[in-house]
């Protein structure tokens, strides 16, 4: 195929084998179509399929947003077209906000000219013509986009263009088909939360190889790690995502199987079968990490032994990056003995607007609540207090089918009943949410830590740390215990030195105590006024109750 004079023409391609959408730029012609079809990819060509009476831009915008990847073919005339430049802005926005792979192809142009806007890529402000798009604002945005795309790992046309097209197709299929991990259907706030981590990934001079995403159960640590992995894996020589390590490591030969998966991902399966023990696997991992530039995600790390087995203690490639998800805030202390640096990233929960959007996405299939549900949706979102897990579970359990309008009124009553139940302080927490949150409680190292957590959850949230420590030190070693709870993301201290706990963790604590017995007199803690009042009047529970709360003002008010 000879050299072709390029224009900015975009064609979405649907890969029927894997259900993937790929957006590619001009210069394909009959040879490009042939290679794509031979690879199992059916092409859509704008000159064949788009009605010339239509506006082309909306069709292009839709195709880009529906695509999983873009091939930006940067030819000599590329920067002459404001459409090309606007489309490049949208493509790079998709890359930053979603799992959108971008492959720059430099077609008989020098990447440095694109990066520095020289030669045919020199673009300038033109205020002369009325309605001109070449304003200072647009030109500055386009220049930044050209610099950004030139800095991505791309391909420069050389040799046979037929072979080169085959290489492009192979690259796209490889990037989109291999090792991508599944993410939830509705991703809210990921771009914002990934921004600082992406900056760390790209900073080769940081001197920090490991980052720990820390937070309470259900806060979205795993979802964020998956989003970052899918967005960045193509920038590394090899990559590996190990899921639910805490769960798998407790199974027979679990750590060994995790090591084999890690080595298979990094080395491509070479000599993996010969590993017969965890110690042998660790040595092989250490050797691989010294020479390979890799991205590794270690999801749900509970114990230091898991980390030591999967990473070893020797130095690793300076440009490798390892991301850990954990409920442990003090995980960086594990790296002191091996002279690695670990950056702790405490995950921020969703704000009010993000919470309402995520709840609505699962409950209504849209970003906004249906008419008649807004007030209830706002209150339910506030109850979840920014927990993505709770928002997803509650939203899905209260799904409203827009195709059945005759059920709307009954669904409103169900929503109202659910909200009343959740606000009743009777431990009525969804079992899925309870199970995730209770992992942190169950993993506490000492029985005294668990008793201290329950006592604080019932009686001391909002009280001064020093006051609580003084009262509970004798029974439960509160000073050390409070630090343990903080490091397990079960407790925080406000700027005013008060103990604070997420509302769902308090609900989880109430559920744990409720499961002790149906009889309040047989439980360890009682905080409901009516229950406390009746127990005190009858003189019951003295042998089992560790703590009891009674608000006389509320009691009198409730009886007037």
N, C-alpha and C positions, 0 to 999 in steps of 0.2 A: 504494500500500500504506500503510495507516494505521500509527500508532505501536503497537508491540507490547510487552507486558510481558515482560521477558526473564528467563529462568532460565539456569543454567549447563549447557547441553547441548552436547556435542561430537560432531561428525560427521566422520569421515575421508572425503576425496574422492580418488578415483583419476583421474588425468588419463591416459587411454589413448593420447593422441597422443604424449606425451613420457615416459610411464612414471613420472610423478611422483606422490608422495603429498602431499596437502595436508590439514592438520587445521584445521577452522574452528569457530567458536563459534556459539551459538544465533541466533535472529532471522533465519532464512532463509525459512521458510514456503514456500508454493507459488511465490511470485514469485522468491525466491532460487534455488530448485531449477530453475525455468525458465531463468533467466539462465545458470546454471552449465551446464546441459545444452546450451543454445544455443552455449556456448563450447567444446563438445566435452568436457565434464567430467561423468562419471557420479557421482551423489551416493549416499552411504550415510547414512541417517537413523537415529539411535539408537532412536527410538520405534518404527521399523518393523523394524529388523534385530536388535536385541538382546533376547534372551529375558529378560523381567522377573523370572524366577526366578533369573537369574544375578546374581552380584556385578558391579556396573557398573565399579568401579574398575580391576580388572585389564584389562578390555577397553579402557578409556580409556588406561591406561598403555601398552599395546601399540600402540595407534593413534598416540599421540604419538611414541613411539620409532621407529615405522616411517615417520613423516611427514617430508617435506622442509621444511615450513613450518607455521606456526600463525597463525590470525587470532584474536586475543584480543578478543572483543567485551565491553567494559567498560560494563555497564549499571548502573542505580541500585542493584539488589539484588545485584550481583556479590560484594561483600565480605561479604554475609551467609552465604555458603556456604563452609564449610571445604574442600569438594571443589573448588570453583573455585580457591581459593587454593593448595591442594596441587598442582593441575594446573598452575597458573601457575609454581610452583616447578620442576616437572619440565620445562616448556617452556623456561624460562630456562636451566636446566641443559643442555638439548639445544643451546640457542643458544651457550653458552659452550664446549661440548665438541665440537660437530659443526657441520656447515654447515647449520644450521637457521635459516630466516628467520622472524622474528616481526613481524607487523603488528598493532599495537594499533588498535582501532576504538573511539572514544569515543562511545557511543550516548546522547545527551542527558545527558551528564555533563561536568563541567569537568576537563580533564587536570590542572590544578593541584590539584584536590581529590584526585585519585588519587595524585599525587606526594606530597602532604603529609598524606594520610589525613584529610581533612576531610569534613564532611557525612556522606553515607551510607557513605563509605569510612573513617570513624573506627572502628577496631577495638580492642578492649580485652581484657585478661586476665579470664577468668572461671573462678576456681578453685572456685566454689560447687558445681557439679554434679559428681557422681562420674563419673570417666571423661571429663570434658570435654577437648576438644582445644584449647580456647582458653587454653593455658598461656602463660607468659611467653616460653618458648623458641619456640613456634610463632608467636605473635603478632609477635615481633621479626623472624622470618624472613619472614612474610607482608608486613609493612610494608616491609622491604627490597625484596621482589619487586615490590610495587606502585610503589615509587619507581623501580626499575629499568625497569619496563615503560613507565611514564609518560615516561621520558627518551628512549625510542626514537622514531624518526620514525614517527608514526601518522597516522590520518585521523579527523576529527571529522565526524559525520553532519550534513549540511545539504542543503537542497533536496529534490528527489524521491528517495525511498529506493530506487525502482527503478533510477534512474540511478546512485545511489550504490553499489548492489550491483554494477552493471556496472563501475564504476570499481574496486571492490575486486578483482573477478575479473581485470580487466586488469592491475592492479598485481601480483597473485600470479603470473600467467602470465609477465609481464615479468621479474620477479625470478628466477623459477626456470628460465626458458627461455633467457635471454640471457646470454652471456658467461661462464657458469660453466665452469671448466676441470676436466678430469678429474683425479681423485686415485686413488692406489692403493687396492686393495680393503681392505687391512688397515692402518689408521692406528693407530699405537701411540705414545703419548707426545706427540701433537701439542698437546693442550690445555695441558699444562704448558709446553711450549716456546713456545707462542704467547702466553702470558699477558703477558709483559713487552712484547712487540711490540704487542699489542692496546692496552695502556696507553699506549704512545707514540702510537699512531694516534689515540686519543681525547683526548690532551692537546693542545689547541689553543694552549696558551701555551708549549709547549716551545721554540719557535724553531728546531727542527731539522726540516727537510723530508725528509731522505734517511736511510735506514737500510740498511746493508749486512749481509746474512746471510753470514758467512764460514765456511769449513770445507773439509776435504779432500774429494776426489771420493768420492761415494757416501755422504756423511754425512747426507743428507736435506734439503739446502738447498732444492732445488726443490719437494719435497713439502711442506715447511713453508710456503714462499711461496704455493703453490697453496691450501693450507688457509686461510691468512690472507686471501688474495684472495677466495675464495668466501664467507668469513665476514663480510667487511667491505665488499664492493663496493657494497652497497645504501645505505651511509651517505654515498656521494659522488655528486656530480652526474654524473660520467662515470668510466669505468674502462677500463684496458687491460692485458692480459697479453701480453708479448712473450717467446716461448720460444726457448731455445737461440740466443741472440744471437751468441755466439762462432762457432758453426757457420754460421749464415746470413750473417753479415757478410762471410765469406770468399768467398761465391759472387758471381758477376757480378750487379751491381746489388742486392746483398743489403741494404746499408744503406738504399738508397732504398726498397726494398719494406718494410722494417721501419718506416721513417718514415711511409709511406702507411698501413700498418696502424694505427700509433699515432694518426695524425690522423683516420682513419676512426672509430676507437673514441671519440675525444674529441669530434670535431665532427659525427659522423654522416655523413661522406662528402661534405661540402660543399667543392667546388673542389679535391678531391684530385688529379684527373686532370691538372691544370695544372702539377703539380710535376715538373720535368724534371731536377733535379740535387739532390745531397745538400745543398749549401749553401742552395738555395732551400727544401728541406724543413726544414732546421734553423731558418731564419728563421720559417717558418710554425708550427713547434712552439713556438718561443719566444713568439710572439704568443698562441698558444692557452693556454700554461701561465700566462700573466700574468692571464688573466681567468677561467679555468675551475678549479673546485675538483675535483681529480681524484685517483684512486688509480691508480698505475702500478707494475707489476712488470716489472723488467728482469732476465730470467733468464740467468745464465751470461755475465757481462761479463768479457772477457779483456783488452781494450785501452782506453786512455783515449779513443782516437779514436771508439770505439763510443759511449761515454758522451756525448762532446761533440756527436756527430751527432744523438743521440736526445733530448737535453735542452737543448742550447745552453748559453749562459753567462749569460743575463739572469735577473733575479729572477723567481720564480714565485709563484703565489697562496699566501698565508701558510698556508692551511688544506689545501693539497694535500700528499699523501704519496707518496713514491717509495721502493720497496723494491728492492734489488739483491741478486742472489745471485752470489757470486764465490769463487774460491779465493785471492784476494789480501787479506791482512790489512791491508795499508797503503793501502787504497783511499781512505781519508779524506784522504790527502795530495793527491789529485787535485782536491779542492774548495777548496784554499787560495787559488788564483788567482782564483776567482770568488766568494769570500766566502760560499759556502754552507756549512752545517754538515752533517756526515755522522756518524751514530752507527753504530759498528761493533758488531755482535752476533755473537760467536763461538759457533757452534752446538755445543751439548752432545750428545755421542754417547749412545746408549741405555745405560741401566744394565743390570745382570744380569737383573733380573726382566723388564724391557721386551724385552731381547734374546731371552730364552727364549719370551716370548709371541709375538713377531713370527716367530721361526723355526717355532714350533709351528703358527701360523696358516697358514703356507704349506706345511708338511710334513704336517699332520694335519687341517687345517680346523677347529681348535679352539685355544683359548688355552693349553691344557696338553698336554704330550706324552702319547702313548698309553702304556699299560702295556707295560713292557719296553724302552722307548726313552728313559726320563727321563735316565739317566746319560749316554748318548751325546749326547742333545740338549743337556744342560748343557755338555758339553765342546765341542761344535760351536759353541754360542753364545759360549763364552769365546774360541774361536779367532777369531771374527769381531770381537771386541773392540768391540762397540757400533756397528758399521757396518751401517746399514739395508740398503744395497745387497747386502752379502755375505750377510746373514741371509735376505733375500728369494731370492737366487739359489740359495744352498745348500739352503734349505728346499724350494723348488720342485723342484730337481733330485732331492731325496730323498723326494718325495711318497709317502705310504703310503695306499693305498686301504683304508678300513675295510670296504668291501664284499667284500674278498678276504682273509679271515682266514687262508687256507691259505698266503699268501705272506709272512706276518708274520715267520717265522723267517729266511727268505732275505733279507728287507729289513733285518733287524737286522744280518746279516752284511755287507750292502752298506754300511750306515751305519758299521759298525766299520772296514771297509776304507777308506772315504772319509776317516775321521778319521785313520787311520794314514798315509794318503797325504799329507794336509795337514800332518801333524806331521813329515814326513820331511825337511823343509828341501831339497827338490829343485825348488822353484819351480813346484810343481803347482797353479797358481792358475787358477780359471775364467776363460775368455777375456773374458767380459762384465765381470767385476770388474777384470781386468787392463786392459782398454781404457779404462774410466772413470778408473782411478787414473793411467794413463800419460799422460793429457792434461796433467796438471800437470807431469810430468817433461818431456814434449816441449815445453812452452811456456817452459821455463827460458831466460833470455836469452842465456846464454853456455855454450860447451862445458865450460868449467871448472866451472860450476855443476853440470852433469850428472855430471862425474867426481867432484866433491866429494860429491854426494848418494850415489852408488854406494859410494864409499869409506866414508862414515859408516855407511850401511846395513849393510855387510858387517863392519866392524871396530870401529866406535867408538860404537855405541849404548850408553848407560849410562855413558860416560866424561865427565869434566869438560870443559866448553866451552873453558876456557883452555888445557888440556892439548892438546886436539885442534887448536885454532887455531894453537898454537905449532908442532906437528908438520907440519901441512898448509899453512901460510901460503905457504911458498916455492913449492910446486908448483901450488896451486889458489886462491891469494888467499882463504884460509879465513875470515878475519875478516869480510870483505864477503860472501863466499859463504854463510856460515851465516845471516847476516841475510836474504839473498835466499830461502833455503830456508824460513826461519821465516815470511816474508811470503807465501810460496806455500803455506802450510799443509802443508809436507812435513816439517817438523821442529819440535820444541818444546824448551824448556829448563825443566827441573824447578826447584822452589824451591831445591834444593841445587846448582843450576848445572850439572846434567848434561844431555847431549844425549839426547832421547827421540824415538822414532819409532813410529808406529802399526805393529802387526805386519803388517798387510796391505801397507803401503808397503814394508816389508822384503821381503816375499814378491814384490812387484812388481819390486823391484831385483834379486833373485835370478833372476827370470824373464828380465829384460833381459840379464843376463850369460850365462845359459844359452843364449840364442838366438845368442850370438856364435859358438859352436861346440859340437859334441858332444864334442870332445876337450878335457879340462881344460887341457892344455898350451897350447891356442890361445885360452884365455879371458883376460880382463883381470884377473879376481879369482877366487881359490879359497879357500873357507872350510871345506870338508868335510875332516875329519881324515885319512880314508883317502886321498883324492885328493891332499892336500898332502904326505902322507908318501911316496906313490909318486913324485910329481913331484920331490921333493927327493932321493930315493934314485937316481933315474934322471938327475937333472940336466937336466930338461926345462923348457921354458916361460920361459927367461930373457929371450927377446926380446919376449914379449907380456904377461907377467904384471906388473900394477901393484901387486898386493898379495896376500899369502898368509898364512893363519892356521893354526897348528898347536898344538893343546893336547896336550902330551905326557902329562899326567896321564890325560886321557880316552883317549888312544891306548893307553897301557899297560893301563888298566882294561879296554878293549875287547878286548885281546889276551890277558888272563889268564883 
